[in-house]
């Protein structure tokens, strides 16, 4: 049996000292050092070992670990004499923004100040050093919770100077989860204030800092250069589509299969691959998320470990409030299909509401999507990516997300489906009006909703709900060609002896129809004239087993006939 699998350990020293299960990622040290980049930004999804790798870098380079070569003696980096000589020879500043998830700018700024105060406390021995002047000591004392922006944004710069003078060597700066407060700023509505503060902090720390030897920043997303990195022209950016450090974060298939053998799960490789494989970094395929693998090794159970480790509220909000095209593409993804769209890995959070394509970039950076192929770049045109959901775990997470959207009207939604299956038109109308009343605004679009948009947005959210609730027994499609046109919704049974259903949605137009009943009739006529049932008949569904329904909308009122 293998070593103890410890869940959630992010401290490298503890991981090695306590002899927990660990997959050797120390080659990352060599790859990063030999790349020679001044400042490196590495984006990877959450729970992919970013913090543990940063802790590993600290333990390897920091003078505070000068006598701890034992931590690396059994690992690959220690085979190289050049790197054995490097261990424990640099002053290192290591900080993390992972805990900064506040809902106001003031609280966020205070949390960042707390991180800076803790750093200054850690290096408090500098105050009594002979390399410090009275002005230096005075600055030290001004790093407090009520410090000014000028002090806060230059605190890391000044600390680098102090450490450089004390050790006679430039510093390595490690900033983990740099974008956590940026994401919260977007969600909570204080983006502009956060950008202004962060830009000044990063500029003084990583750009105009003569006392920095190397720097690394990690995060989930690459926030646009125009927002917070406008002055950092020395920044090397490594995203999920980059080839650098492809195997340094996450487990390779060889590493996973070796671990499964070690823990007696050799016969489960196929299941584990289906659930947890699928991440692609650069050209390197078959990367697994470490969090799920560690939990599987610990429990032997297949479950949505990684996808449920933190809030997916931003992703859910963007999908739910997206336009009809995005919801349609999302529907295709939930059915296991590939979609084609442009990707811009520079996330501009304050433009997410304006650019519907930005959601795919965010989903890719967050690990929910994988890139299968990329078209060659053509001047003047967007580069198109072929993308799909990453694996079964991600699919399960999105199914849960869609179910959650209808949680408030779950009883009514399921009531509608049950009434549909027994052809109870009266009950269908009662339940659908209750569902529409509770969910219209929930699915309304973005920051500028309108009454005209509501039926379209409700319709596409409704289709996603059908897709999830009926999976396993029915195939649900929408807006597909059949006969002489495109139907709105088609529900096809997997067992041919069951009924199939065609829905046509129409918004009541007083200029064309006097009543909602006339709108319903118009929808039914369209189903007949366009021969939407042709596809079902061609697949062996008897005509008498095909049910057609027209849905007429007027505001939040629905009539089905």
Buried (B, 14 or more C-beta within 10 A) or exposed (E): EEEEBBEEBBBBBEBBEEEBBBBEBBBBBBBBBEEEBBBBBBBBBBBBBBBBBBBBBBBBBBBBBEEBEEBBEEBBBBEBEEBBEBBBBBBBBBBBBBEBBBEBBEBBBBBBBEBBBEBBEBBEEBEEEEBBEEEBBEBBEBBEEEBEEEBBBBBBBBBBBBBBBBBEBBBBBBBBBBBBBBBBBBBBEBBEBBBBBBBBBBBBBBBEBEBBBBBBBBBBBBBBBEBBBBBBEEBBBBBBBBEBBBBBBBBBBEBBBBBBEBBEBEEBBEEBBEBBBBBBBBEBBBBBBBBBBBBBBBEEEBBBBBBEBEEBEBBBBBBBBBBBEBBBBBBBBBBEEBBEBBBBBBBBBBEBBEEBBBBBBBBBBBBBBBBEEEEEEEEEEEEBBBBBBBBBBBBBBBBBBBBEBBEEBBEBBBBBBEBBBEEBEEBBBBBBBBBBBBBBEBBBBBEEBEEEBBBBBBBBBBBBBBBBBBBEEBBBBBBEEBBEEEBBBBBBBEEEEBBBBBBBBBBBEEEEBEEBBBBBBBBBEBBEEBBBBEBBBEEEBEEEBBBBBBBBBBEBEBBBB
